[in-house]
Amino acid sequence: MTPDKIEEYIEQKGREDIPVNIHFKDRNTVKGIFIKSADYNELKSKNLWRIVSATYLNDWEKTKNENLARIFNGLSFTRLTDIN
């Protein structure tokens, strides 16, 4: 996916800080949230995204520790969907 499409999806009204399904070309779907850290714009320009997976969401809510996130390449995303 392109950075514009990804940003358009995650910045829609009411969708920030809400977990989404991130579908990949070559791996299983990841449930998580996109986080905006100090390097958000730099990473976005390279189509890289810092994501906290659902496994660590409770810890993230309490600590906002960026070490709980992983960086993913947006080129490997096939689509983003809401969690039902």
N, CA, C and O atoms as a Maestro MAE file, in Angstrom:
{
 s_m_m2io_version
 :::
 2.0.0
}

f_m_ct {
 s_m_title
 :::
 protein
 m_atom[336] {
  # First column is atom index #
  i_m_mmod_type
  r_m_x_coord
  r_m_y_coord
  r_m_z_coord
  i_m_residue_number
  s_m_chain_name
  s_m_pdb_residue_name
  s_m_pdb_atom_name
  i_m_atomic_number
  :::
  1 25 0.840 -1.178 0.000 1 A "MET " " N  " 7
  2 3 0.000 0.000 0.000 1 A "MET " " CA " 6
  3 2 0.887 1.244 0.000 1 A "MET " " C  " 6
  4 15 2.033 1.207 0.446 1 A "MET " " O  " 8
  5 25 0.347 2.316 -0.496 2 A "THR " " N  " 7
  6 3 1.087 3.571 -0.513 2 A "THR " " CA " 6
  7 2 0.943 4.289 0.831 2 A "THR " " C  " 6
  8 15 -0.035 4.078 1.548 2 A "THR " " O  " 8
  9 25 1.909 5.130 1.165 3 A "PRO " " N  " 7
  10 3 1.812 5.871 2.430 3 A "PRO " " CA " 6
  11 2 0.549 6.736 2.498 3 A "PRO " " C  " 6
  12 15 -0.041 6.882 3.569 3 A "PRO " " O  " 8
  13 25 0.137 7.301 1.382 4 A "ASP " " N  " 7
  14 3 -1.063 8.141 1.364 4 A "ASP " " CA " 6
  15 2 -2.316 7.350 1.715 4 A "ASP " " C  " 6
  16 15 -3.156 7.818 2.484 4 A "ASP " " O  " 8
  17 25 -2.440 6.151 1.151 5 A "LYS " " N  " 7
  18 3 -3.612 5.301 1.434 5 A "LYS " " CA " 6
  19 2 -3.629 4.865 2.894 5 A "LYS " " C  " 6
  20 15 -4.682 4.843 3.531 5 A "LYS " " O  " 8
  21 25 -2.462 4.520 3.418 6 A "ILE " " N  " 7
  22 3 -2.377 4.078 4.806 6 A "ILE " " CA " 6
  23 2 -2.742 5.235 5.739 6 A "ILE " " C  " 6
  24 15 -3.546 5.078 6.658 6 A "ILE " " O  " 8
  25 25 -2.142 6.387 5.489 7 A "GLU " " N  " 7
  26 3 -2.425 7.547 6.341 7 A "GLU " " CA " 6
  27 2 -3.887 7.956 6.250 7 A "GLU " " C  " 6
  28 15 -4.496 8.309 7.260 7 A "GLU " " O  " 8
  29 25 -4.449 7.912 5.064 8 A "GLU " " N  " 7
  30 3 -5.872 8.242 4.875 8 A "GLU " " CA " 6
  31 2 -6.747 7.340 5.732 8 A "GLU " " C  " 6
  32 15 -7.698 7.806 6.359 8 A "GLU " " O  " 8
  33 25 -6.429 6.059 5.761 9 A "TYR " " N  " 7
  34 3 -7.223 5.104 6.534 9 A "TYR " " CA " 6
  35 2 -7.091 5.342 8.035 9 A "TYR " " C  " 6
  36 15 -8.093 5.395 8.747 9 A "TYR " " O  " 8
  37 25 -5.862 5.484 8.516 10 A "ILE " " N  " 7
  38 3 -5.677 5.565 9.972 10 A "ILE " " CA " 6
  39 2 -6.064 6.924 10.544 10 A "ILE " " C  " 6
  40 15 -6.303 7.036 11.746 10 A "ILE " " O  " 8
  41 25 -6.131 7.947 9.715 11 A "GLU " " N  " 7
  42 3 -6.478 9.274 10.226 11 A "GLU " " CA " 6
  43 2 -7.936 9.650 9.989 11 A "GLU " " C  " 6
  44 15 -8.326 10.795 10.217 11 A "GLU " " O  " 8
  45 25 -8.736 8.702 9.538 12 A "GLN " " N  " 7
  46 3 -10.166 8.974 9.403 12 A "GLN " " CA " 6
  47 2 -10.736 9.296 10.773 12 A "GLN " " C  " 6
  48 15 -10.270 8.792 11.795 12 A "GLN " " O  " 8
  49 25 -11.740 10.134 10.774 13 A "LYS " " N  " 7
  50 3 -12.333 10.588 12.034 13 A "LYS " " CA " 6
  51 2 -12.714 9.404 12.932 13 A "LYS " " C  " 6
  52 15 -13.416 8.485 12.509 13 A "LYS " " O  " 8
  53 25 -12.244 9.449 14.155 14 A "GLY " " N  " 7
  54 3 -12.607 8.429 15.127 14 A "GLY " " CA " 6
  55 2 -11.806 7.148 15.048 14 A "GLY " " C  " 6
  56 15 -12.091 6.210 15.793 14 A "GLY " " O  " 8
  57 25 -10.801 7.069 14.165 15 A "ARG " " N  " 7
  58 3 -10.069 5.815 14.013 15 A "ARG " " CA " 6
  59 2 -8.687 5.859 14.659 15 A "ARG " " C  " 6
  60 15 -8.032 4.821 14.756 15 A "ARG " " O  " 8
  61 25 -8.225 7.020 15.099 16 A "GLU " " N  " 7
  62 3 -6.915 7.075 15.744 16 A "GLU " " CA " 6
  63 2 -6.965 6.357 17.091 16 A "GLU " " C  " 6
  64 15 -7.940 6.473 17.834 16 A "GLU " " O  " 8
  65 25 -5.928 5.635 17.387 17 A "ASP " " N  " 7
  66 3 -5.808 4.862 18.637 17 A "ASP " " CA " 6
  67 2 -6.841 3.751 18.756 17 A "ASP " " C  " 6
  68 15 -7.125 3.286 19.859 17 A "ASP " " O  " 8
  69 25 -7.404 3.324 17.635 18 A "ILE " " N  " 7
  70 3 -8.319 2.189 17.613 18 A "ILE " " CA " 6
  71 2 -7.626 1.057 16.852 18 A "ILE " " C  " 6
  72 15 -7.156 1.271 15.735 18 A "ILE " " O  " 8
  73 25 -7.555 -0.137 17.431 19 A "PRO " " N  " 7
  74 3 -6.886 -1.244 16.744 19 A "PRO " " CA " 6
  75 2 -7.547 -1.589 15.405 19 A "PRO " " C  " 6
  76 15 -8.766 -1.518 15.249 19 A "PRO " " O  " 8
  77 25 -6.698 -1.965 14.454 20 A "VAL " " N  " 7
  78 3 -7.160 -2.370 13.129 20 A "VAL " " CA " 6
  79 2 -6.471 -3.678 12.748 20 A "VAL " " C  " 6
  80 15 -5.457 -4.060 13.332 20 A "VAL " " O  " 8
  81 25 -7.044 -4.351 11.758 21 A "ASN " " N  " 7
  82 3 -6.405 -5.527 11.179 21 A "ASN " " CA " 6
  83 2 -5.494 -5.053 10.051 21 A "ASN " " C  " 6
  84 15 -5.918 -4.299 9.176 21 A "ASN " " O  " 8
  85 25 -4.256 -5.495 10.078 22 A "ILE " " N  " 7
  86 3 -3.303 -5.157 9.038 22 A "ILE " " CA " 6
  87 2 -3.003 -6.447 8.284 22 A "ILE " " C  " 6
  88 15 -2.388 -7.368 8.822 22 A "ILE " " O  " 8
  89 25 -3.442 -6.498 7.045 23 A "HIS " " N  " 7
  90 3 -3.274 -7.692 6.213 23 A "HIS " " CA " 6
  91 2 -1.994 -7.551 5.397 23 A "HIS " " C  " 6
  92 15 -1.699 -6.480 4.868 23 A "HIS " " O  " 8
  93 25 -1.239 -8.641 5.302 24 A "PHE " " N  " 7
  94 3 0.045 -8.638 4.625 24 A "PHE " " CA " 6
  95 2 0.031 -9.586 3.431 24 A "PHE " " C  " 6
  96 15 -0.794 -10.496 3.347 24 A "PHE " " O  " 8
  97 25 0.960 -9.352 2.517 25 A "LYS " " N  " 7
  98 3 1.129 -10.227 1.356 25 A "LYS " " CA " 6
  99 2 1.700 -11.578 1.761 25 A "LYS " " C  " 6
  100 15 1.281 -12.619 1.254 25 A "LYS " " O  " 8
  101 25 2.668 -11.552 2.688 26 A "ASP " " N  " 7
  102 3 3.454 -12.754 2.943 26 A "ASP " " CA " 6
  103 2 3.513 -13.195 4.409 26 A "ASP " " C  " 6
  104 15 4.415 -13.937 4.799 26 A "ASP " " O  " 8
  105 25 2.558 -12.740 5.213 27 A "ARG " " N  " 7
  106 3 2.523 -13.173 6.610 27 A "ARG " " CA " 6
  107 2 1.098 -13.076 7.131 27 A "ARG " " C  " 6
  108 15 0.212 -12.570 6.442 27 A "ARG " " O  " 8
  109 25 0.880 -13.557 8.334 28 A "ASN " " N  " 7
  110 3 -0.451 -13.524 8.932 28 A "ASN " " CA " 6
  111 2 -0.866 -12.093 9.274 28 A "ASN " " C  " 6
  112 15 -0.027 -11.204 9.423 28 A "ASN " " O  " 8
  113 25 -2.155 -11.898 9.393 29 A "THR " " N  " 7
  114 3 -2.713 -10.603 9.755 29 A "THR " " CA " 6
  115 2 -2.276 -10.209 11.163 29 A "THR " " C  " 6
  116 15 -2.219 -11.050 12.061 29 A "THR " " O  " 8
  117 25 -1.969 -8.926 11.351 30 A "VAL " " N  " 7
  118 3 -1.590 -8.386 12.656 30 A "VAL " " CA " 6
  119 2 -2.692 -7.441 13.103 30 A "VAL " " C  " 6
  120 15 -3.163 -6.612 12.325 30 A "VAL " " O  " 8
  121 25 -3.100 -7.568 14.356 31 A "LYS " " N  " 7
  122 3 -4.057 -6.633 14.939 31 A "LYS " " CA " 6
  123 2 -3.263 -5.678 15.810 31 A "LYS " " C  " 6
  124 15 -2.479 -6.102 16.659 31 A "LYS " " O  " 8
  125 25 -3.472 -4.382 15.596 32 A "GLY " " N  " 7
  126 3 -2.723 -3.421 16.388 32 A "GLY " " CA " 6
  127 2 -3.091 -1.993 16.058 32 A "GLY " " C  " 6
  128 15 -4.003 -1.730 15.274 32 A "GLY " " O  " 8
  129 25 -2.357 -1.070 16.676 33 A "ILE " " N  " 7
  130 3 -2.590 0.352 16.422 33 A "ILE " " CA " 6
  131 2 -1.316 0.989 15.866 33 A "ILE " " C  " 6
  132 15 -0.201 0.597 16.209 33 A "ILE " " O  " 8
  133 25 -1.516 1.970 15.009 34 A "PHE " " N  " 7
  134 3 -0.420 2.768 14.494 34 A "PHE " " CA " 6
  135 2 -0.143 3.862 15.521 34 A "PHE " " C  " 6
  136 15 -1.069 4.526 15.986 34 A "PHE " " O  " 8
  137 25 1.115 4.052 15.872 35 A "ILE " " N  " 7
  138 3 1.430 5.093 16.846 35 A "ILE " " CA " 6
  139 2 2.242 6.206 16.183 35 A "ILE " " C  " 6
  140 15 3.000 5.975 15.241 35 A "ILE " " O  " 8
  141 25 2.061 7.400 16.699 36 A "LYS " " N  " 7
  142 3 2.771 8.567 16.179 36 A "LYS " " CA " 6
  143 2 3.860 8.939 17.172 36 A "LYS " " C  " 6
  144 15 3.603 9.591 18.184 36 A "LYS " " O  " 8
  145 25 5.067 8.518 16.869 37 A "SER " " N  " 7
  146 3 6.207 8.846 17.707 37 A "SER " " CA " 6
  147 2 6.914 10.072 17.117 37 A "SER " " C  " 6
  148 15 6.460 10.640 16.124 37 A "SER " " O  " 8
  149 25 8.006 10.463 17.726 38 A "ALA " " N  " 7
  150 3 8.743 11.648 17.274 38 A "ALA " " CA " 6
  151 2 9.214 11.524 15.822 38 A "ALA " " C  " 6
  152 15 9.357 12.531 15.128 38 A "ALA " " O  " 8
  153 25 9.453 10.303 15.367 39 A "ASP " " N  " 7
  154 3 9.943 10.091 14.002 39 A "ASP " " CA " 6
  155 2 8.834 9.690 13.020 39 A "ASP " " C  " 6
  156 15 9.117 9.143 11.954 39 A "ASP " " O  " 8
  157 25 7.595 9.957 13.373 40 A "TYR " " N  " 7
  158 3 6.445 9.549 12.554 40 A "TYR " " CA " 6
  159 2 6.563 10.043 11.116 40 A "TYR " " C  " 6
  160 15 6.419 9.252 10.184 40 A "TYR " " O  " 8
  161 25 6.821 11.327 10.919 41 A "ASN " " N  " 7
  162 3 6.873 11.875 9.563 41 A "ASN " " CA " 6
  163 2 8.036 11.321 8.751 41 A "ASN " " C  " 6
  164 15 7.905 11.086 7.549 41 A "ASN " " O  " 8
  165 25 9.165 11.114 9.404 42 A "GLU " " N  " 7
  166 3 10.315 10.536 8.709 42 A "GLU " " CA " 6
  167 2 10.021 9.099 8.275 42 A "GLU " " C  " 6
  168 15 10.299 8.716 7.138 42 A "GLU " " O  " 8
  169 25 9.455 8.311 9.192 43 A "LEU " " N  " 7
  170 3 9.109 6.932 8.853 43 A "LEU " " CA " 6
  171 2 8.042 6.886 7.758 43 A "LEU " " C  " 6
  172 15 8.134 6.085 6.828 43 A "LEU " " O  " 8
  173 25 7.040 7.744 7.875 44 A "LYS " " N  " 7
  174 3 5.954 7.772 6.886 44 A "LYS " " CA " 6
  175 2 6.507 8.069 5.498 44 A "LYS " " C  " 6
  176 15 6.049 7.484 4.516 44 A "LYS " " O  " 8
  177 25 7.477 8.963 5.402 45 A "SER " " N  " 7
  178 3 8.055 9.303 4.096 45 A "SER " " CA " 6
  179 2 8.747 8.103 3.458 45 A "SER " " C  " 6
  180 15 8.911 8.056 2.239 45 A "SER " " O  " 8
  181 25 9.151 7.141 4.271 46 A "LYS " " N  " 7
  182 3 9.792 5.914 3.780 46 A "LYS " " CA " 6
  183 2 8.817 4.748 3.725 46 A "LYS " " C  " 6
  184 15 9.211 3.616 3.445 46 A "LYS " " O  " 8
  185 25 7.529 5.029 3.994 47 A "ASN " " N  " 7
  186 3 6.470 4.017 4.034 47 A "ASN " " CA " 6
  187 2 6.749 2.958 5.100 47 A "ASN " " C  " 6
  188 15 6.511 1.767 4.899 47 A "ASN " " O  " 8
  189 25 7.263 3.431 6.246 48 A "LEU " " N  " 7
  190 3 7.485 2.572 7.403 48 A "LEU " " CA " 6
  191 2 6.547 3.025 8.506 48 A "LEU " " C  " 6
  192 15 6.304 4.220 8.675 48 A "LEU " " O  " 8
  193 25 6.020 2.065 9.257 49 A "TRP " " N  " 7
  194 3 4.971 2.370 10.241 49 A "TRP " " CA " 6
  195 2 5.255 1.676 11.552 49 A "TRP " " C  " 6
  196 15 5.546 0.480 11.586 49 A "TRP " " O  " 8
  197 25 5.166 2.437 12.641 50 A "ARG " " N  " 7
  198 3 5.378 1.902 13.989 50 A "ARG " " CA " 6
  199 2 4.023 1.413 14.503 50 A "ARG " " C  " 6
  200 15 3.072 2.187 14.613 50 A "ARG " " O  " 8
  201 25 3.950 0.115 14.816 51 A "ILE " " N  " 7
  202 3 2.685 -0.523 15.191 51 A "ILE " " CA " 6
  203 2 2.861 -1.290 16.498 51 A "ILE " " C  " 6
  204 15 3.821 -2.040 16.677 51 A "ILE " " O  " 8
  205 25 1.907 -1.080 17.407 52 A "VAL " " N  " 7
  206 3 1.853 -1.860 18.646 52 A "VAL " " CA " 6
  207 2 0.804 -2.943 18.429 52 A "VAL " " C  " 6
  208 15 -0.363 -2.644 18.178 52 A "VAL " " O  " 8
  209 25 1.224 -4.201 18.526 53 A "SER " " N  " 7
  210 3 0.287 -5.299 18.296 53 A "SER " " CA " 6
  211 2 -0.669 -5.448 19.471 53 A "SER " " C  " 6
  212 15 -0.407 -4.967 20.574 53 A "SER " " O  " 8
  213 25 -1.772 -6.118 19.212 54 A "ALA " " N  " 7
  214 3 -2.825 -6.297 20.218 54 A "ALA " " CA " 6
  215 2 -2.290 -6.951 21.492 54 A "ALA " " C  " 6
  216 15 -2.817 -6.708 22.578 54 A "ALA " " O  " 8
  217 25 -1.265 -7.763 21.372 55 A "THR " " N  " 7
  218 3 -0.670 -8.438 22.520 55 A "THR " " CA " 6
  219 2 -0.160 -7.438 23.563 55 A "THR " " C  " 6
  220 15 -0.225 -7.697 24.765 55 A "THR " " O  " 8
  221 25 0.343 -6.305 23.095 56 A "TYR " " N  " 7
  222 3 0.970 -5.329 23.989 56 A "TYR " " CA " 6
  223 2 0.137 -4.073 24.217 56 A "TYR " " C  " 6
  224 15 0.630 -3.113 24.809 56 A "TYR " " O  " 8
  225 25 -1.108 -4.059 23.761 57 A "LEU " " N  " 7
  226 3 -1.920 -2.848 23.874 57 A "LEU " " CA " 6
  227 2 -2.144 -2.392 25.314 57 A "LEU " " C  " 6
  228 15 -2.076 -1.196 25.597 57 A "LEU " " O  " 8
  229 25 -2.407 -3.320 26.218 58 A "ASN " " N  " 7
  230 3 -2.617 -2.931 27.626 58 A "ASN " " CA " 6
  231 2 -1.372 -2.269 28.201 58 A "ASN " " C  " 6
  232 15 -1.469 -1.251 28.885 58 A "ASN " " O  " 8
  233 25 -0.204 -2.842 27.927 59 A "ASP " " N  " 7
  234 3 1.045 -2.252 28.402 59 A "ASP " " CA " 6
  235 2 1.279 -0.891 27.751 59 A "ASP " " C  " 6
  236 15 1.729 0.046 28.411 59 A "ASP " " O  " 8
  237 25 0.977 -0.782 26.467 60 A "TRP " " N  " 7
  238 3 1.136 0.486 25.750 60 A "TRP " " CA " 6
  239 2 0.252 1.575 26.360 60 A "TRP " " C  " 6
  240 15 0.692 2.711 26.542 60 A "TRP " " O  " 8
  241 25 -0.988 1.223 26.672 61 A "GLU " " N  " 7
  242 3 -1.915 2.200 27.259 61 A "GLU " " CA " 6
  243 2 -1.371 2.747 28.577 61 A "GLU " " C  " 6
  244 15 -1.542 3.927 28.882 61 A "GLU " " O  " 8
  245 25 -0.718 1.887 29.353 62 A "LYS " " N  " 7
  246 3 -0.217 2.288 30.664 62 A "LYS " " CA " 6
  247 2 1.092 3.071 30.578 62 A "LYS " " C  " 6
  248 15 1.280 4.052 31.297 62 A "LYS " " O  " 8
  249 25 2.004 2.633 29.689 63 A "THR " " N  " 7
  250 3 3.365 3.170 29.705 63 A "THR " " CA " 6
  251 2 3.721 4.063 28.523 63 A "THR " " C  " 6
  252 15 4.608 4.909 28.638 63 A "THR " " O  " 8
  253 25 3.048 3.891 27.395 64 A "LYS " " N  " 7
  254 3 3.406 4.591 26.138 64 A "LYS " " CA " 6
  255 2 4.864 4.322 25.760 64 A "LYS " " C  " 6
  256 15 5.527 5.175 25.168 64 A "LYS " " O  " 8
  257 25 5.348 3.146 26.102 65 A "ASN " " N  " 7
  258 3 6.716 2.736 25.827 65 A "ASN " " CA " 6
  259 2 6.840 2.334 24.353 65 A "ASN " " C  " 6
  260 15 6.244 1.346 23.924 65 A "ASN " " O  " 8
  261 25 7.616 3.104 23.580 66 A "GLU " " N  " 7
  262 3 7.763 2.827 22.146 66 A "GLU " " CA " 6
  263 2 8.479 1.516 21.857 66 A "GLU " " C  " 6
  264 15 8.420 1.014 20.735 66 A "GLU " " O  " 8
  265 25 9.149 0.960 22.850 67 A "ASN " " N  " 7
  266 3 9.820 -0.323 22.658 67 A "ASN " " CA " 6
  267 2 8.829 -1.474 22.486 67 A "ASN " " C  " 6
  268 15 9.219 -2.572 22.091 67 A "ASN " " O  " 8
  269 25 7.568 -1.232 22.776 68 A "LEU " " N  " 7
  270 3 6.538 -2.258 22.589 68 A "LEU " " CA " 6
  271 2 6.099 -2.348 21.123 68 A "LEU " " C  " 6
  272 15 5.411 -3.291 20.732 68 A "LEU " " O  " 8
  273 25 6.500 -1.370 20.324 69 A "ALA " " N  " 7
  274 3 6.094 -1.321 18.915 69 A "ALA " " CA " 6
  275 2 7.138 -1.973 18.018 69 A "ALA " " C  " 6
  276 15 8.310 -2.100 18.371 69 A "ALA " " O  " 8
  277 25 6.663 -2.381 16.846 70 A "ARG " " N  " 7
  278 3 7.545 -2.876 15.795 70 A "ARG " " CA " 6
  279 2 7.335 -2.004 14.571 70 A "ARG " " C  " 6
  280 15 6.269 -1.412 14.400 70 A "ARG " " O  " 8
  281 25 8.332 -1.923 13.734 71 A "ILE " " N  " 7
  282 3 8.231 -1.133 12.513 71 A "ILE " " CA " 6
  283 2 7.973 -2.084 11.349 71 A "ILE " " C  " 6
  284 15 8.681 -3.073 11.159 71 A "ILE " " O  " 8
  285 25 6.929 -1.754 10.570 72 A "PHE " " N  " 7
  286 3 6.545 -2.555 9.413 72 A "PHE " " CA " 6
  287 2 6.649 -1.711 8.150 72 A "PHE " " C  " 6
  288 15 6.463 -0.494 8.184 72 A "PHE " " O  " 8
  289 25 6.945 -2.366 7.045 73 A "ASN " " N  " 7
  290 3 7.002 -1.698 5.748 73 A "ASN " " CA " 6
  291 2 5.611 -1.714 5.118 73 A "ASN " " C  " 6
  292 15 5.012 -2.777 4.953 73 A "ASN " " O  " 8
  293 25 5.103 -0.544 4.769 74 A "GLY " " N  " 7
  294 3 3.777 -0.427 4.189 74 A "GLY " " CA " 6
  295 2 3.635 -1.112 2.845 74 A "GLY " " C  " 6
  296 15 2.517 -1.433 2.441 74 A "GLY " " O  " 8
  297 25 4.740 -1.347 2.137 75 A "LEU " " N  " 7
  298 3 4.653 -2.040 0.853 75 A "LEU " " CA " 6
  299 2 4.148 -3.467 0.996 75 A "LEU " " C  " 6
  300 15 3.590 -4.029 0.054 75 A "LEU " " O  " 8
  301 25 4.343 -4.054 2.172 76 A "SER " " N  " 7
  302 3 3.901 -5.434 2.382 76 A "SER " " CA " 6
  303 2 2.437 -5.512 2.824 76 A "SER " " C  " 6
  304 15 1.890 -6.610 2.929 76 A "SER " " O  " 8
  305 25 1.788 -4.362 3.085 77 A "PHE " " N  " 7
  306 3 0.373 -4.363 3.458 77 A "PHE " " CA " 6
  307 2 -0.468 -4.593 2.204 77 A "PHE " " C  " 6
  308 15 -0.179 -4.042 1.142 77 A "PHE " " O  " 8
  309 25 -1.507 -5.408 2.336 78 A "THR " " N  " 7
  310 3 -2.452 -5.547 1.224 78 A "THR " " CA " 6
  311 2 -3.707 -4.738 1.476 78 A "THR " " C  " 6
  312 15 -4.308 -4.207 0.542 78 A "THR " " O  " 8
  313 25 -4.113 -4.640 2.761 79 A "ARG " " N  " 7
  314 3 -5.270 -3.833 3.114 79 A "ARG " " CA " 6
  315 2 -5.338 -3.645 4.617 79 A "ARG " " C  " 6
  316 15 -4.697 -4.366 5.381 79 A "ARG " " O  " 8
  317 25 -6.128 -2.660 5.028 80 A "LEU " " N  " 7
  318 3 -6.401 -2.391 6.440 80 A "LEU " " CA " 6
  319 2 -7.897 -2.498 6.636 80 A "LEU " " C  " 6
  320 15 -8.670 -1.970 5.837 80 A "LEU " " O  " 8
  321 25 -8.317 -3.185 7.704 81 A "THR " " N  " 7
  322 3 -9.744 -3.339 7.974 81 A "THR " " CA " 6
  323 2 -10.026 -3.120 9.453 81 A "THR " " C  " 6
  324 15 -9.148 -3.274 10.302 81 A "THR " " O  " 8
  325 25 -11.251 -2.765 9.737 82 A "ASP " " N  " 7
  326 3 -11.691 -2.609 11.121 82 A "ASP " " CA " 6
  327 2 -11.797 -3.967 11.780 82 A "ASP " " C  " 6
  328 15 -12.108 -4.961 11.124 82 A "ASP " " O  " 8
  329 25 -11.538 -4.011 13.079 83 A "ILE " " N  " 7
  330 3 -11.733 -5.232 13.847 83 A "ILE " " CA " 6
  331 2 -13.203 -5.324 14.213 83 A "ILE " " C  " 6
  332 15 -13.781 -4.383 14.757 83 A "ILE " " O  " 8
  333 25 -13.793 -6.451 13.914 84 A "ASN " " N  " 7
  334 3 -15.232 -6.624 14.201 84 A "ASN " " CA " 6
  335 2 -15.483 -6.987 15.616 84 A "ASN " " C  " 6
  336 15 -16.635 -7.166 16.013 84 A "ASN " " O  " 8
  :::
 }
 m_bond[335] {
  # First column is bond index #
  i_m_from
  i_m_to
  i_m_order
  :::
  1 1 2 1
  2 2 3 1
  3 3 4 2
  4 3 5 1
  5 5 6 1
  6 6 7 1
  7 7 8 2
  8 7 9 1
  9 9 10 1
  10 10 11 1
  11 11 12 2
  12 11 13 1
  13 13 14 1
  14 14 15 1
  15 15 16 2
  16 15 17 1
  17 17 18 1
  18 18 19 1
  19 19 20 2
  20 19 21 1
  21 21 22 1
  22 22 23 1
  23 23 24 2
  24 23 25 1
  25 25 26 1
  26 26 27 1
  27 27 28 2
  28 27 29 1
  29 29 30 1
  30 30 31 1
  31 31 32 2
  32 31 33 1
  33 33 34 1
  34 34 35 1
  35 35 36 2
  36 35 37 1
  37 37 38 1
  38 38 39 1
  39 39 40 2
  40 39 41 1
  41 41 42 1
  42 42 43 1
  43 43 44 2
  44 43 45 1
  45 45 46 1
  46 46 47 1
  47 47 48 2
  48 47 49 1
  49 49 50 1
  50 50 51 1
  51 51 52 2
  52 51 53 1
  53 53 54 1
  54 54 55 1
  55 55 56 2
  56 55 57 1
  57 57 58 1
  58 58 59 1
  59 59 60 2
  60 59 61 1
  61 61 62 1
  62 62 63 1
  63 63 64 2
  64 63 65 1
  65 65 66 1
  66 66 67 1
  67 67 68 2
  68 67 69 1
  69 69 70 1
  70 70 71 1
  71 71 72 2
  72 71 73 1
  73 73 74 1
  74 74 75 1
  75 75 76 2
  76 75 77 1
  77 77 78 1
  78 78 79 1
  79 79 80 2
  80 79 81 1
  81 81 82 1
  82 82 83 1
  83 83 84 2
  84 83 85 1
  85 85 86 1
  86 86 87 1
  87 87 88 2
  88 87 89 1
  89 89 90 1
  90 90 91 1
  91 91 92 2
  92 91 93 1
  93 93 94 1
  94 94 95 1
  95 95 96 2
  96 95 97 1
  97 97 98 1
  98 98 99 1
  99 99 100 2
  100 99 101 1
  101 101 102 1
  102 102 103 1
  103 103 104 2
  104 103 105 1
  105 105 106 1
  106 106 107 1
  107 107 108 2
  108 107 109 1
  109 109 110 1
  110 110 111 1
  111 111 112 2
  112 111 113 1
  113 113 114 1
  114 114 115 1
  115 115 116 2
  116 115 117 1
  117 117 118 1
  118 118 119 1
  119 119 120 2
  120 119 121 1
  121 121 122 1
  122 122 123 1
  123 123 124 2
  124 123 125 1
  125 125 126 1
  126 126 127 1
  127 127 128 2
  128 127 129 1
  129 129 130 1
  130 130 131 1
  131 131 132 2
  132 131 133 1
  133 133 134 1
  134 134 135 1
  135 135 136 2
  136 135 137 1
  137 137 138 1
  138 138 139 1
  139 139 140 2
  140 139 141 1
  141 141 142 1
  142 142 143 1
  143 143 144 2
  144 143 145 1
  145 145 146 1
  146 146 147 1
  147 147 148 2
  148 147 149 1
  149 149 150 1
  150 150 151 1
  151 151 152 2
  152 151 153 1
  153 153 154 1
  154 154 155 1
  155 155 156 2
  156 155 157 1
  157 157 158 1
  158 158 159 1
  159 159 160 2
  160 159 161 1
  161 161 162 1
  162 162 163 1
  163 163 164 2
  164 163 165 1
  165 165 166 1
  166 166 167 1
  167 167 168 2
  168 167 169 1
  169 169 170 1
  170 170 171 1
  171 171 172 2
  172 171 173 1
  173 173 174 1
  174 174 175 1
  175 175 176 2
  176 175 177 1
  177 177 178 1
  178 178 179 1
  179 179 180 2
  180 179 181 1
  181 181 182 1
  182 182 183 1
  183 183 184 2
  184 183 185 1
  185 185 186 1
  186 186 187 1
  187 187 188 2
  188 187 189 1
  189 189 190 1
  190 190 191 1
  191 191 192 2
  192 191 193 1
  193 193 194 1
  194 194 195 1
  195 195 196 2
  196 195 197 1
  197 197 198 1
  198 198 199 1
  199 199 200 2
  200 199 201 1
  201 201 202 1
  202 202 203 1
  203 203 204 2
  204 203 205 1
  205 205 206 1
  206 206 207 1
  207 207 208 2
  208 207 209 1
  209 209 210 1
  210 210 211 1
  211 211 212 2
  212 211 213 1
  213 213 214 1
  214 214 215 1
  215 215 216 2
  216 215 217 1
  217 217 218 1
  218 218 219 1
  219 219 220 2
  220 219 221 1
  221 221 222 1
  222 222 223 1
  223 223 224 2
  224 223 225 1
  225 225 226 1
  226 226 227 1
  227 227 228 2
  228 227 229 1
  229 229 230 1
  230 230 231 1
  231 231 232 2
  232 231 233 1
  233 233 234 1
  234 234 235 1
  235 235 236 2
  236 235 237 1
  237 237 238 1
  238 238 239 1
  239 239 240 2
  240 239 241 1
  241 241 242 1
  242 242 243 1
  243 243 244 2
  244 243 245 1
  245 245 246 1
  246 246 247 1
  247 247 248 2
  248 247 249 1
  249 249 250 1
  250 250 251 1
  251 251 252 2
  252 251 253 1
  253 253 254 1
  254 254 255 1
  255 255 256 2
  256 255 257 1
  257 257 258 1
  258 258 259 1
  259 259 260 2
  260 259 261 1
  261 261 262 1
  262 262 263 1
  263 263 264 2
  264 263 265 1
  265 265 266 1
  266 266 267 1
  267 267 268 2
  268 267 269 1
  269 269 270 1
  270 270 271 1
  271 271 272 2
  272 271 273 1
  273 273 274 1
  274 274 275 1
  275 275 276 2
  276 275 277 1
  277 277 278 1
  278 278 279 1
  279 279 280 2
  280 279 281 1
  281 281 282 1
  282 282 283 1
  283 283 284 2
  284 283 285 1
  285 285 286 1
  286 286 287 1
  287 287 288 2
  288 287 289 1
  289 289 290 1
  290 290 291 1
  291 291 292 2
  292 291 293 1
  293 293 294 1
  294 294 295 1
  295 295 296 2
  296 295 297 1
  297 297 298 1
  298 298 299 1
  299 299 300 2
  300 299 301 1
  301 301 302 1
  302 302 303 1
  303 303 304 2
  304 303 305 1
  305 305 306 1
  306 306 307 1
  307 307 308 2
  308 307 309 1
  309 309 310 1
  310 310 311 1
  311 311 312 2
  312 311 313 1
  313 313 314 1
  314 314 315 1
  315 315 316 2
  316 315 317 1
  317 317 318 1
  318 318 319 1
  319 319 320 2
  320 319 321 1
  321 321 322 1
  322 322 323 1
  323 323 324 2
  324 323 325 1
  325 325 326 1
  326 326 327 1
  327 327 328 2
  328 327 329 1
  329 329 330 1
  330 330 331 1
  331 331 332 2
  332 331 333 1
  333 333 334 1
  334 334 335 1
  335 335 336 2
  :::
 }
}
